[in-house]
């Protein structure tokens, strides 16, 4: 049993050139817009408020800076991998080619957590904006059906009720899942329109609310620690960075589209780094303005940006426009998250680590319908009972773990394959990659013990599945003579 058997980089590159199962139609701007479309979502429309209110105060700006810096390090490492190995599967495929099958399984299982709970978090944010928007037009969703199970929901008269489950969040997951099953394709042009709408909404908020900033709301910039590590002070800022890190996972979704890029060697780094830089700047500006318009203590609401716009006196039309933009934008993020997960599951099943039915295609719709339905049901259940902070923290720690493995993997690849052709090389790799791994580990340390325990339980379940099934069924576990060679289109590479 060789737990560290690796896929051949050379064979993966050959497969990338010959595999036509996915169409290469995305150019550099399509990839940049795909990244922006996936990044701008819950992080800016929801987590800005909850992290400011509970962790960092006005210094949520610094939380976004810290998370952005850690993301830049990882993005440079992702860019080298995506240009060298332009295949579906993202960090899972990179880990398989550098660190071996066991690490590939861990990161693949981790990515399932990342994308599934990413969709959960965004669905919860979507629910908050939909409930608020419908209330503005006198359509009331019962509060018992609009929050995580067991949550206390405050009514307009000051009384509270206990929520049963989050109905709107379940609805949007079900709707997106149905679209994926019947073969809906989010074309590049459609995604570009959604991105333009989202960015326009963000810019309108920046321009309209900037004049209402009260600098006194930024004092104290870093509120004194309230007695626990996560509650304010510098440790609260770092803990907040670990939570808002969720806002940056979109560029990881860009890497899952490497097999659909026209010129991945050149265009993938542009898409990954370009989208990340644009969104980081927008996040910093928006969080500064939101905490300047409203005291951070008041921002722990489901729709903090719309709330700040209302406090800024931008008018009901602007408040409604922000909500519509957020609803549309969050819908596209959910779609990208579920699509990203399907790519990872497809890659793992292709390699024999998951059962072949995972890769089964619907005879009429030509989609992985079983995977889509199972994923949709699981995500809907968690979106009904989780709070945005619980789901967001789990996604953040999962993403940070992926960043650690990718950063280490780049160094391993430089040692094992020093002469491998690289169109894009991580600059100062012996500085950037260690900083990427260490900064991600640093942010992971400041996440709560409960979040760590949930991650450990999830990885434990994954390892059990791997040792019971995957390690024996892996295509790399079978000698070439027993299979007669790789299956057409399977991409089974040479073992190393």
C-alpha positions as CSV (number, residue, x, y, z in Angstrom):
1,X,0.0,0.0,0.0
2,X,1.7,3.1,-1.3
3,X,-0.1,6.1,0.3
4,X,2.2,8.6,-1.4
5,X,2.0,7.4,-5.0
6,X,1.9,10.4,-7.3
7,X,0.5,11.3,-10.7
8,X,3.0,12.2,-13.4
9,X,3.2,15.9,-14.2
10,X,4.2,15.0,-17.8
11,X,1.2,12.8,-18.3
12,X,-1.1,15.3,-16.8
13,X,0.2,18.0,-19.2
14,X,-0.3,15.6,-22.1
15,X,-3.8,14.9,-20.9
16,X,-4.6,18.6,-20.7
17,X,-3.6,19.0,-24.3
18,X,-5.6,16.0,-25.6
19,X,-8.7,15.9,-23.3
20,X,-11.6,17.5,-25.1
21,X,-14.3,16.5,-22.6
22,X,-14.6,20.1,-21.5
23,X,-14.6,23.0,-24.0
24,X,-11.8,25.5,-23.8
25,X,-13.8,28.7,-24.3
26,X,-12.7,31.1,-21.5
27,X,-10.4,34.0,-22.2
28,X,-8.5,36.1,-19.6
29,X,-11.3,38.6,-19.0
30,X,-13.8,35.7,-18.7
31,X,-11.6,34.2,-15.9
32,X,-11.2,37.6,-14.2
33,X,-14.9,38.1,-14.2
34,X,-15.5,34.5,-13.1
35,X,-13.2,35.2,-10.1
36,X,-15.0,38.4,-9.2
37,X,-18.3,36.7,-9.6
38,X,-17.3,34.0,-7.1
39,X,-15.5,36.3,-4.7
40,X,-18.0,39.2,-4.3
41,X,-20.7,37.6,-2.2
42,X,-21.3,36.8,1.4
43,X,-17.9,38.2,2.5
44,X,-18.7,41.7,1.5
45,X,-22.5,41.7,1.9
46,X,-22.8,39.7,5.2
47,X,-19.5,38.9,7.0
48,X,-18.4,42.6,7.0
49,X,-21.1,43.3,9.6
50,X,-20.9,40.3,11.8
51,X,-17.0,40.4,12.0
52,X,-17.1,44.1,12.8
53,X,-19.7,43.7,15.5
54,X,-18.3,40.6,17.2
55,X,-14.5,40.4,16.5
56,X,-12.7,43.5,15.2
57,X,-14.8,46.6,15.3
58,X,-13.7,49.3,12.8
59,X,-10.4,47.3,12.5
60,X,-12.4,44.8,10.3
61,X,-10.5,46.8,7.6
62,X,-7.3,45.2,9.0
63,X,-8.9,41.8,9.0
64,X,-9.6,42.1,5.3
65,X,-6.0,43.3,4.7
66,X,-4.5,40.3,6.6
67,X,-6.8,37.9,4.8
68,X,-5.9,39.6,1.5
69,X,-2.2,39.3,2.0
70,X,-2.4,35.6,2.9
71,X,-4.5,35.2,-0.2
72,X,-2.0,36.9,-2.5
73,X,0.7,34.5,-1.4
74,X,-1.5,31.5,-2.0
75,X,-2.8,33.0,-5.3
76,X,0.8,33.2,-6.7
77,X,1.3,29.5,-5.9
78,X,-2.1,28.6,-7.4
79,X,-1.2,30.5,-10.5
80,X,2.0,28.5,-11.1
81,X,0.1,25.2,-10.6
82,X,-2.8,26.2,-12.8
83,X,-0.5,27.2,-15.6
84,X,1.7,24.1,-15.3
85,X,-1.2,21.6,-14.8
86,X,-4.3,23.1,-16.4
87,X,-6.7,20.3,-15.3
88,X,-10.0,20.2,-13.4
89,X,-9.7,19.4,-9.7
90,X,-7.8,22.5,-8.4
91,X,-5.7,21.8,-5.3
92,X,-6.7,18.2,-5.3
93,X,-5.0,17.6,-8.6
94,X,-1.9,19.7,-7.6
95,X,-1.6,17.7,-4.4
96,X,-1.8,14.4,-6.3
97,X,1.0,15.4,-8.5
98,X,3.4,16.7,-5.8
99,X,2.7,15.3,-2.3
100,X,1.0,12.0,-3.2
101,X,-2.4,10.3,-3.0
102,X,-3.0,10.5,0.7
103,X,-2.5,14.3,0.7
104,X,-4.6,14.5,-2.5
105,X,-7.4,12.7,-0.7
106,X,-7.2,15.0,2.3
107,X,-7.3,18.1,0.2
108,X,-10.0,16.8,-2.1
109,X,-12.2,15.9,1.0
110,X,-11.3,19.3,2.4
111,X,-12.4,21.0,-0.9
112,X,-15.8,19.2,-0.7
113,X,-16.2,20.8,2.8
114,X,-15.1,24.2,1.4
115,X,-17.5,24.3,-1.6
116,X,-20.5,22.7,0.1
117,X,-20.3,24.9,3.2
118,X,-19.4,27.9,1.0
119,X,-22.7,27.4,-0.7
120,X,-24.4,27.0,2.7
121,X,-22.9,30.3,3.9
122,X,-23.9,32.2,0.8
123,X,-27.4,30.7,0.9
124,X,-27.8,32.0,4.5
125,X,-26.7,35.5,3.4
126,X,-29.1,35.2,0.4
127,X,-31.9,34.4,2.8
128,X,-31.2,37.5,4.9
129,X,-31.3,39.8,1.9
130,X,-34.4,38.2,0.4
131,X,-36.3,38.4,3.7
132,X,-35.4,42.0,4.1
133,X,-36.3,42.9,0.5
134,X,-39.6,41.1,0.7
135,X,-40.4,42.9,4.0
136,X,-39.8,46.2,2.2
137,X,-42.6,45.4,-0.2
138,X,-44.9,44.1,2.6
139,X,-44.3,40.4,2.0
140,X,-43.5,38.9,5.4
141,X,-41.8,35.5,5.7
142,X,-42.5,34.1,9.2
143,X,-39.4,34.7,11.4
144,X,-39.6,31.1,12.6
145,X,-38.8,30.1,9.0
146,X,-36.0,32.6,8.2
147,X,-33.1,31.7,10.5
148,X,-31.0,28.8,11.7
149,X,-32.8,26.2,13.9
150,X,-32.7,27.3,17.6
151,X,-31.8,30.9,16.8
152,X,-33.6,33.7,18.6
153,X,-35.2,36.1,16.1
154,X,-36.2,39.5,17.4
155,X,-39.6,40.8,16.2
156,X,-40.4,44.5,15.5
157,X,-42.1,44.8,18.9
158,X,-39.0,43.6,20.7
159,X,-40.2,40.1,21.5
160,X,-38.4,37.1,20.3
161,X,-39.2,33.7,18.7
162,X,-37.2,30.6,18.2
163,X,-36.5,29.7,14.6
164,X,-37.4,26.3,13.2
165,X,-35.3,26.4,10.0
166,X,-34.2,28.7,7.2
167,X,-36.8,28.2,4.5
168,X,-35.4,30.8,1.9
169,X,-31.9,29.3,2.2
170,X,-33.3,25.8,1.4
171,X,-35.3,27.3,-1.5
172,X,-32.3,28.9,-3.3
173,X,-30.2,25.7,-2.9
174,X,-33.1,23.6,-4.3
175,X,-33.5,26.0,-7.2
176,X,-29.8,26.1,-8.1
177,X,-29.6,22.3,-7.8
178,X,-32.6,21.9,-10.2
179,X,-30.8,24.2,-12.7
180,X,-27.6,22.2,-12.5
181,X,-29.5,18.9,-13.0
182,X,-31.4,20.0,-16.1
183,X,-28.1,21.2,-17.7
184,X,-28.2,25.0,-17.1
185,X,-24.9,26.6,-18.3
186,X,-23.7,29.8,-16.8
187,X,-22.2,31.2,-20.0
188,X,-19.3,33.7,-19.8
189,X,-21.5,36.5,-21.1
190,X,-24.2,35.9,-18.4
191,X,-21.6,35.8,-15.7
192,X,-20.1,39.0,-17.0
193,X,-23.5,40.7,-16.7
194,X,-23.9,39.5,-13.1
195,X,-20.4,40.8,-12.2
196,X,-21.1,44.2,-13.7
197,X,-24.3,44.4,-11.7
198,X,-22.6,43.4,-8.5
199,X,-19.6,45.7,-8.9
200,X,-21.9,48.6,-9.9
201,X,-23.9,48.1,-6.7
202,X,-20.7,48.1,-4.6
203,X,-19.4,51.2,-6.3
204,X,-22.8,53.0,-5.9
205,X,-22.6,52.2,-2.2
206,X,-19.1,53.5,-1.9
207,X,-19.9,56.8,-3.7
208,X,-23.3,57.3,-2.0
209,X,-22.3,56.4,1.6
210,X,-18.8,58.0,1.7
211,X,-20.3,61.5,2.4
212,X,-22.2,60.1,5.4
213,X,-19.1,58.8,7.2
214,X,-18.7,60.0,10.8
215,X,-15.1,59.6,11.9
216,X,-16.1,59.2,15.5
217,X,-17.5,55.8,14.6
218,X,-13.9,54.7,13.9
219,X,-12.9,55.3,17.5
220,X,-11.6,53.2,19.1
221,X,-10.3,51.7,15.8
222,X,-9.3,48.5,17.6
223,X,-11.8,48.1,20.6
224,X,-10.2,46.7,23.8
225,X,-10.4,42.9,24.2
226,X,-13.6,41.8,25.8
227,X,-12.2,38.8,27.7
228,X,-12.0,36.1,25.0
229,X,-9.5,35.7,22.2
230,X,-12.0,36.2,19.5
231,X,-13.6,39.3,21.0
232,X,-11.8,42.5,19.9
233,X,-8.2,43.6,20.5
234,X,-5.5,42.4,18.1
235,X,-6.4,38.8,18.6
236,X,-10.0,39.7,17.6
237,X,-8.7,41.3,14.4
238,X,-6.7,38.2,13.5
239,X,-9.7,36.0,14.4
240,X,-11.8,38.2,12.2
241,X,-9.3,37.8,9.4
242,X,-9.7,34.0,9.7
243,X,-13.5,34.4,9.3
244,X,-13.5,37.0,6.5
245,X,-11.0,34.8,4.7
246,X,-14.1,33.1,3.4
247,X,-14.6,36.2,1.2
248,X,-11.5,35.3,-0.8
249,X,-12.1,31.7,-1.8
250,X,-13.4,32.7,-5.2
251,X,-10.0,32.6,-6.9
252,X,-9.8,28.9,-5.9
253,X,-13.0,28.5,-8.0
254,X,-11.1,30.1,-11.0
255,X,-8.5,27.3,-10.8
256,X,-11.2,24.7,-11.2
257,X,-11.9,26.1,-14.6
258,X,-8.4,25.6,-15.9
259,X,-9.5,22.8,-18.2
260,X,-11.9,25.3,-19.9
261,X,-9.5,28.1,-20.5
262,X,-8.3,28.9,-24.1
263,X,-4.7,29.5,-23.1
264,X,-4.5,28.4,-19.4
265,X,-0.7,28.8,-19.2
266,X,-1.1,32.6,-19.8
267,X,-4.7,33.3,-18.8
268,X,-5.0,31.4,-15.4
269,X,-2.6,33.7,-13.5
270,X,-4.3,36.7,-15.0
271,X,-7.7,35.5,-13.8
272,X,-6.6,34.4,-10.4
273,X,-4.4,37.4,-9.4
274,X,-6.5,40.0,-11.2
275,X,-9.8,39.1,-9.6
276,X,-8.2,38.8,-6.2
277,X,-6.6,42.3,-6.3
278,X,-9.7,44.0,-7.6
279,X,-11.9,42.4,-4.9
280,X,-9.4,43.1,-2.1
281,X,-9.4,46.8,-2.8
282,X,-13.3,46.9,-2.9
283,X,-13.5,44.9,0.4
284,X,-11.2,47.3,2.2
285,X,-13.1,50.4,1.0
286,X,-16.5,49.0,1.7
287,X,-15.7,47.8,5.2
288,X,-14.2,51.2,6.1
289,X,-17.2,53.1,4.8
290,X,-19.7,50.7,6.5
291,X,-18.1,51.1,9.9
292,X,-17.8,54.8,9.4
293,X,-21.5,55.3,8.6
294,X,-22.8,53.0,11.4
295,X,-21.3,52.1,14.8
296,X,-19.8,48.6,14.5
297,X,-22.0,47.6,17.4
298,X,-25.1,47.9,15.2
299,X,-23.8,45.9,12.2
300,X,-24.6,42.4,13.4
301,X,-27.5,42.1,11.0
302,X,-28.2,39.8,8.0
303,X,-27.9,42.7,5.5
304,X,-25.2,45.1,6.9
305,X,-24.4,46.9,3.6
306,X,-28.1,47.7,2.9
307,X,-28.5,48.7,6.6
308,X,-25.5,51.1,6.3
309,X,-26.9,52.5,3.0
310,X,-30.2,53.2,4.8
311,X,-28.4,54.9,7.7
312,X,-26.5,57.0,5.1
313,X,-29.8,58.4,3.9
314,X,-29.3,57.0,0.4
315,X,-33.1,56.5,0.0
316,X,-35.3,53.5,-0.3
317,X,-34.5,53.1,-4.0
318,X,-30.8,52.7,-3.3
319,X,-31.4,50.4,-0.4
320,X,-33.6,48.2,-2.6
321,X,-31.1,48.3,-5.4
322,X,-28.3,47.1,-3.1
323,X,-30.5,44.2,-2.0
324,X,-31.4,43.3,-5.5
325,X,-27.8,43.4,-6.5
326,X,-26.8,41.3,-3.5
327,X,-29.5,38.7,-4.2
328,X,-28.5,38.3,-7.8
329,X,-24.8,38.3,-6.9
330,X,-25.2,35.7,-4.1
331,X,-27.2,33.5,-6.4
332,X,-24.4,33.3,-8.9
333,X,-21.9,32.5,-6.1
334,X,-24.0,29.6,-5.0
335,X,-24.0,28.3,-8.6
336,X,-20.2,28.6,-8.9
337,X,-19.7,26.9,-5.5
338,X,-21.8,23.9,-6.4
339,X,-20.2,23.7,-9.9
340,X,-16.8,23.9,-8.3
341,X,-17.6,21.0,-6.0
342,X,-18.8,18.9,-9.0
343,X,-15.4,19.4,-10.6
344,X,-13.6,18.1,-7.6
345,X,-15.9,15.1,-7.1
346,X,-15.6,14.4,-10.9
347,X,-11.8,14.4,-10.6
348,X,-11.8,12.2,-7.5
349,X,-14.2,9.7,-9.1
350,X,-12.1,9.7,-12.3
351,X,-9.1,8.6,-10.3
352,X,-11.0,5.8,-8.6
353,X,-11.0,7.3,-5.1
354,X,-14.8,7.6,-5.1
355,X,-17.4,5.2,-6.6
356,X,-18.0,5.5,-10.3
357,X,-21.6,6.5,-9.9
358,X,-20.3,9.9,-8.7
359,X,-19.3,10.4,-12.3
360,X,-22.6,9.2,-13.9
361,X,-24.1,11.4,-16.5
362,X,-27.8,11.9,-17.1
363,X,-28.8,10.4,-20.4
364,X,-30.9,13.4,-21.4
365,X,-29.5,16.4,-19.6
366,X,-25.8,15.3,-19.9
367,X,-25.1,16.4,-16.3
368,X,-23.8,14.6,-13.2
369,X,-27.3,14.5,-11.8
370,X,-26.8,12.1,-8.9
371,X,-23.9,14.2,-7.6
372,X,-25.9,17.4,-8.0
373,X,-28.9,16.1,-6.2
374,X,-27.0,14.6,-3.3
375,X,-24.9,17.7,-2.9
376,X,-28.0,19.9,-3.1
377,X,-29.9,17.9,-0.4
378,X,-26.9,18.0,2.0
379,X,-26.2,21.7,1.4
380,X,-29.9,22.5,1.9
381,X,-30.0,20.6,5.2
382,X,-27.0,22.5,6.6
383,X,-28.2,25.9,5.2
384,X,-31.4,25.3,7.2
385,X,-29.8,24.8,10.6
386,X,-26.4,26.6,10.5
387,X,-25.7,30.2,11.3
388,X,-23.6,32.2,8.9
389,X,-20.7,32.4,11.3
390,X,-20.6,28.6,11.9
391,X,-20.6,27.8,8.2
392,X,-18.2,30.7,7.3
393,X,-15.7,29.6,9.9
394,X,-15.6,26.0,8.6
395,X,-15.2,27.2,5.0
396,X,-12.4,29.5,6.1
397,X,-10.4,26.8,7.9
398,X,-10.9,24.4,5.0
399,X,-9.7,27.0,2.5
400,X,-6.7,27.8,4.7
401,X,-5.7,24.2,4.8
402,X,-5.9,24.0,1.0
403,X,-3.6,27.0,0.8
404,X,-1.1,25.4,3.1
405,X,-0.9,22.3,0.9
406,X,-0.7,24.2,-2.3
407,X,2.0,26.5,-1.0
408,X,4.1,23.5,0.2
409,X,3.3,21.6,-3.0
410,X,4.9,24.4,-5.2
411,X,8.1,24.0,-3.3
412,X,8.0,20.2,-3.6
413,X,7.4,20.6,-7.4
414,X,10.4,23.0,-7.7
415,X,12.6,20.3,-6.1
416,X,11.3,17.3,-7.9
417,X,10.7,18.9,-11.3
418,X,13.3,21.7,-11.6
419,X,13.3,21.6,-15.4
420,X,9.5,21.5,-15.8
421,X,8.4,24.2,-18.4
422,X,6.6,26.9,-16.4
423,X,5.0,29.8,-18.3
424,X,4.2,31.4,-15.0
425,X,6.6,31.1,-12.0
426,X,5.8,32.2,-8.5
427,X,8.2,35.1,-7.9
428,X,10.6,34.7,-5.0
429,X,9.1,31.3,-4.5
430,X,11.3,30.4,-1.5
431,X,9.9,33.4,0.3
432,X,6.4,33.6,-1.1
433,X,5.4,29.9,-0.7
434,X,6.6,29.6,3.0
435,X,4.9,33.0,3.8
436,X,1.7,31.6,2.1
437,X,1.8,28.5,4.2
438,X,2.7,30.2,7.5
439,X,0.2,33.1,7.1
440,X,-2.6,30.5,6.5
441,X,-1.5,28.5,9.5
442,X,-1.4,31.7,11.6
443,X,-5.0,32.5,10.6
444,X,-6.1,28.9,11.3
445,X,-4.7,29.1,14.8
446,X,-7.0,32.0,15.7
447,X,-10.2,30.2,14.6
448,X,-12.3,28.8,17.4
449,X,-11.7,25.4,19.0
450,X,-15.2,24.3,17.9
451,X,-14.3,25.0,14.3
452,X,-11.1,23.0,14.7
453,X,-13.0,20.1,16.2
454,X,-15.5,20.1,13.3
455,X,-12.7,20.1,10.8
456,X,-11.0,17.2,12.6
457,X,-14.2,15.2,12.6
458,X,-14.8,15.8,8.9
459,X,-11.2,14.8,8.0
460,X,-11.5,11.7,10.2
461,X,-14.7,10.6,8.3
462,X,-12.8,11.2,5.1
463,X,-9.8,9.2,6.1
464,X,-12.1,6.3,7.1
465,X,-13.7,6.3,3.6
466,X,-10.3,6.5,2.0
467,X,-8.8,3.5,3.8
468,X,-12.0,1.5,3.4
469,X,-12.5,2.2,-0.2
470,X,-10.3,4.7,-2.0
471,X,-6.8,3.3,-1.3
472,X,-7.8,-0.1,-2.8
473,X,-9.9,1.2,-5.7
474,X,-7.5,3.9,-6.8
475,X,-6.4,3.6,-10.5
476,X,-2.8,4.1,-9.4
477,X,-3.2,1.0,-7.2
478,X,-3.8,-1.2,-10.3
479,X,-0.9,-2.4,-12.4
480,X,-1.2,-1.4,-16.0
481,X,-1.4,-5.0,-17.1
482,X,-4.6,-5.6,-15.1
483,X,-6.5,-2.8,-16.8
484,X,-5.0,-3.0,-20.3
485,X,-3.9,0.6,-20.1
486,X,-5.7,3.7,-19.2
487,X,-9.3,4.0,-20.2
488,X,-10.1,6.5,-23.0
489,X,-10.6,9.9,-21.5
490,X,-9.9,8.7,-18.0
491,X,-6.7,10.5,-17.8
492,X,-5.1,7.7,-15.8
493,X,-1.4,8.8,-15.7
494,X,1.8,7.0,-15.1
495,X,2.6,6.3,-11.5
496,X,5.7,7.7,-10.0
